[in-house]
């Protein structure tokens, strides 16, 4: 392993600007510890993320940063943070070599797996039995928080805190294991005062800068999963009428609770009841913050399509199953969500085998096999149409040349703000728009309102999907897979355990093109949920239209026309809409 030796002055400079070296030092670990001790969770998490995104070696200090991050995420107590804990655990597990990993890595995997809900306490307890005192202290913090959330008795909580305080004997106050010491003393006082675990957890969340809110009731959450799974079970037994009645009754029951968080479940149940026919995009958008509901909603599309389709198409079924696999474990384990996991491989083989009936299939799928026997999917329809002139007297897209388009953008349009990384400033854009002649202001503002949202749109996609084609950066190209992104950074996974962190401003303009093209092509060729091929093409066409607007804004006029024509070829109904959008 190559070691890096840095002058302390250089190290201070790097820490000041957030440029963390691969070999995590004691100074950076102490810095994170101090931030968490003071209750500055946002700053602490950000510092940890910077270290994680640029670390190359899974040494003892880096493992400790991972564990501190996982505990901090749990203290934020949101579905998004639970997903991040799972991601941390996945990254830790992926860093294992063929040989036996070192104790620090083993125990950090056990802690993060326990916090994410992927495993029970057995591995954690085994680690606690042999861990050094500082590691033992952090393992006990993890145990305490999960016990607190699961309703442990005051006596059990006190026993854990006593063990924690005992494990800290002899350590300096800046040791990483003391990061939660001030908080735990306060939590312990709550327990001693008999305030109970629910109030303690509510105060814990409030202390971390979250709005005060009641603790989510696990029984209610489990109930929504159980209701959907019961309906799925009836469908798979080929008892559609009973399934629809149960779905209708369940949706009405949840609707009466007037809980906004139940809306995705209500929509899925109404679809299963046959009362509504939401599109894939509608239900996905509604369940975006609850991936486990989306996992069961994907299976809802699966059974509905198996029940109602007269000519099953493999890609629809496979996409539903893939959606389930990607989201069923995106949070703490839920029995009613994971109960279907062992069946996924069986169902995939059934689809890939041409829907042939086989032993062990559910009654619904056997019935679907009989319907599909001897029926081939229809050939794709030709969606091309001859271009038509714009109804607003504007040039037709088919007639526009790159030279003429560039000439239209002479004059005031040359002052368009074109920031690196698509980091637009609305105030700057407003000032620019006001410099244009009055007739040009409204259409230009409309174009800006679409272009300025593209980066946020890409962040949403990359939060749920990987991008395997590396990155084009201003300094060249970087191989790897984009595994994560947020508003500030893009993380490129290189090999099994290395990651590289890039700011959006590091990316070449062409990379934004490649992102949009890649996911547009995926939409066009891989249909998600129960949507027709034409609907899939229309969805992809919208992404190409965004590409066209982006290239127009950044003066790539030839590319703008190319992507606009691609959008129209996928969705001919855009033929009349493109000229006003681009040429007005």
C-alpha positions, 0 to 999 in steps of 0.5 A, spaced: 500 500 500 502 506 498 503 511 504 502 519 503 506 523 508 504 530 508 507 536 511 502 538 517 501 545 514 499 542 507 494 537 511 491 543 514 490 547 508 487 541 505 482 540 511 480 547 510 478 546 503 475 540 504 480 536 500 481 530 504 487 525 502 486 518 501 489 515 508 485 518 513 489 522 518 487 522 526 486 530 525 480 529 520 477 523 525 478 528 531 475 534 527 469 529 525 469 527 533 469 534 535 463 536 530 458 531 533 460 532 540 458 539 539 451 537 536 453 540 529 450 534 525 450 537 518 457 539 518 459 532 521 456 528 516 458 533 510 466 532 513 465 525 513 462 524 506 468 528 503 473 523 507 469 517 504 468 520 497 475 520 496 478 515 501 482 509 497 484 505 503 479 501 508 484 502 514 482 503 521 480 510 521 476 510 515 472 504 517 471 509 524 468 514 519 464 510 516 461 508 522 460 515 525 456 517 518 452 511 519 450 513 526 449 520 524 444 518 519 440 514 523 440 520 528 437 524 522 431 519 522 429 519 515 427 514 509 433 517 505 438 516 511 436 509 512 438 508 504 444 511 505 446 507 511 444 501 507 449 504 501 455 505 507 454 498 508 454 496 501 460 500 500 464 496 506 462 489 504 464 491 497 471 492 500 472 485 502 478 482 499 479 474 498 483 474 504 480 475 511 478 482 512 481 486 518 477 486 525 476 494 524 472 492 517 469 486 520 466 490 526 464 496 521 460 492 517 456 488 522 455 495 525 452 498 519 448 492 517 445 492 524 443 499 523 441 499 516 436 493 518 440 488 513 441 483 519 439 482 526 444 483 532 448 476 532 454 479 528 453 485 532 453 482 539 459 477 536 463 483 535 462 486 542 464 480 545 471 481 542 472 489 540 477 493 543 474 499 548 473 504 543 470 500 537 465 497 543 463 503 545 460 505 538 457 498 537 453 500 544 451 506 541 448 503 535 445 498 539 442 503 544 439 507 538 436 501 535 433 499 542 430 505 543 427 505 536 424 498 537 421 500 544 426 497 549 425 497 556 428 503 560 432 497 564 435 495 558 437 502 555 440 503 562 444 497 561 447 499 555 449 506 557 452 503 563 456 498 558 458 504 554 460 509 559 464 503 562 468 502 555 470 509 555 474 508 561 481 511 560 480 514 553 481 522 552 475 526 551 477 527 543 477 520 542 472 518 536 468 513 541 466 520 545 463 523 539 456 521 542 458 522 549 454 528 551 448 526 547 448 519 551 448 522 558 442 526 556 438 520 553 440 516 559 437 522 563 431 521 559 430 514 561 432 515 568 426 520 569 422 515 566 420 519 560 420 513 555 423 511 549 418 515 544 419 521 547 426 520 548 426 519 540 422 525 538 427 529 542 433 526 539 430 528 532 429 535 534 436 536 537 439 534 530 435 540 527 429 536 524 422 539 525 419 536 531 414 530 529 411 524 532 415 517 531 412 513 526 408 508 528 411 501 526 404 497 526 401 502 521 407 502 517 407 494 517 400 494 516 400 498 509 405 493 507 401 487 509 395 489 506 398 490 499 401 483 500 395 480 502 392 483 495 398 480 491 397 474 494 390 473 492 391 475 485 397 470 485 392 465 487 388 467 481 382 470 485 382 477 482 375 478 484 377 477 492 383 481 491 379 487 488 374 487 494 380 487 499 384 492 495 378 497 495 376 496 502 384 497 504 384 503 500 378 506 503 381 504 510 387 508 509 384 514 506 380 515 512 386 516 516 388 522 512 395 521 512 399 524 507 404 518 507 399 513 506 398 516 499 402 512 495 399 505 498 392 508 497 394 509 489 397 502 489 391 499 492 386 503 488 390 500 482 389 493 484 382 494 486 381 497 479 378 504 481 384 508 478 389 506 472 395 511 475 401 511 470 408 508 472 410 515 472 405 518 477 406 512 482 413 512 482 413 520 483 408 519 489 412 513 492 419 517 490 421 518 498 418 511 500 422 506 495 419 500 499 412 502 497 415 502 490 417 495 490 410 493 492 407 497 487 412 494 482 409 487 484 402 490 483 403 492 476 406 485 475 400 482 477 395 486 474 399 485 467 399 478 468 392 478 470 389 483 464 394 482 459 392 478 453 399 478 450 404 478 455 411 482 453 417 480 457 420 487 458 414 489 462 414 483 466 422 484 467 422 491 469 417 490 474 421 485 477 427 489 477 424 495 480 422 490 486 429 488 487 432 495 487 428 497 492 425 492 497 431 493 501 432 500 501 431 501 508 430 497 514 427 490 513 420 489 512 417 482 512 411 483 508 416 487 503 421 481 503 417 475 503 417 476 495 424 476 494 425 468 494 420 468 488 423 473 484 428 469 481 423 464 479 419 469 476 424 472 472 426 465 469 419 464 467 419 470 463 425 469 460 423 462 458 417 465 454 412 464 459 412 457 459 408 453 465 412 450 470 411 446 476 411 451 482 408 457 479 402 460 482 395 459 479 395 466 476 402 465 472 400 459 470 393 462 467 398 467 464 402 462 460 396 459 457 394 466 454 401 467 452 401 460 448 402 461 441 401 469 441 407 473 439 408 480 441 406 485 435 411 488 431 413 495 433 409 500 429 412 505 425 412 512 428 415 516 423 411 522 420 413 527 414 414 533 418 409 539 417 410 546 417 409 550 424 402 553 425 405 559 428 409 561 422 415 559 425 420 555 421 419 548 420 424 543 424 425 539 418 427 546 414 432 549 419 439 549 418 445 550 423 447 556 420 440 559 420 439 557 427 446 560 429 444 567 426 437 567 430 442 567 436 446 573 434 445 579 438 442 579 445 442 571 446 450 571 446 449 574 453 446 568 456 449 565 462 452 559 461 455 557 468 460 550 469 456 545 472 449 548 470 450 552 476 445 557 474 443 563 478 436 565 478 437 573 479 443 573 474 438 570 469 432 574 470 437 580 469 439 577 462 432 576 460 430 583 461 436 585 456 432 582 451 427 585 446 420 585 450 417 579 445 423 575 446 423 575 454 417 570 455 419 564 450 427 565 453 424 565 460 421 559 458 427 556 455 431 558 462 426 555 466 427 548 463 434 548 462 436 550 469 432 544 472 436 539 468 442 538 473 436 537 479 433 532 474 440 528 473 441 528 481 434 525 482 436 519 476 443 518 479 440 517 486 436 511 484 440 509 478 448 507 476 451 510 470 457 505 468 460 509 462 465 513 466 466 520 466 468 526 461 471 531 465 475 537 463 482 534 464 480 528 460 476 522 462 475 517 468 473 510 468 468 507 472 461 507 474 457 513 477 454 510 484 452 516 487 450 523 486 447 529 490 447 537 489 454 538 490 458 532 488 458 526 483 461 519 486 465 515 481 466 508 483 473 505 481 474 498 482 471 494 488 473 499 493 476 506 490 471 512 489 473 518 486 469 525 488 468 530 483 464 536 483 459 538 478 463 544 475 469 538 474 465 535 468 465 537 461 459 539 458 459 533 453 458 529 460 451 532 461 449 530 454 451 523 455 447 522 462 441 525 458 442 520 452 444 514 456 438 515 460 433 517 454 435 511 451 434 506 457 427 509 457 426 508 450 428 501 450 427 498 457 419 500 458 418 501 466 412 498 469 405 498 465 406 502 459 406 501 452 412 502 447 409 508 444 409 511 452 416 509 453 418 513 446 414 519 449 418 519 455 424 518 452 423 524 447 422 529 453 429 527 455 431 529 448 427 535 448 431 537 454 438 535 451 436 540 445 434 546 449 441 545 453 445 545 447 441 551 444 443 554 451 450 553 450 451 555 443 451 547 440 446 549 435 448 543 431 447 538 436 440 542 438 437 540 432 440 533 432 436 532 439 430 536 437 429 531 431 430 525 435 425 527 440 420 528 434 422 521 431 420 518 438 414 522 439 411 525 432 406 529 436 412 534 438 413 536 431 408 542 432 411 544 439 418 544 437 418 550 433 415 555 438 420 552 444 426 553 440 425 558 434 420 563 438 
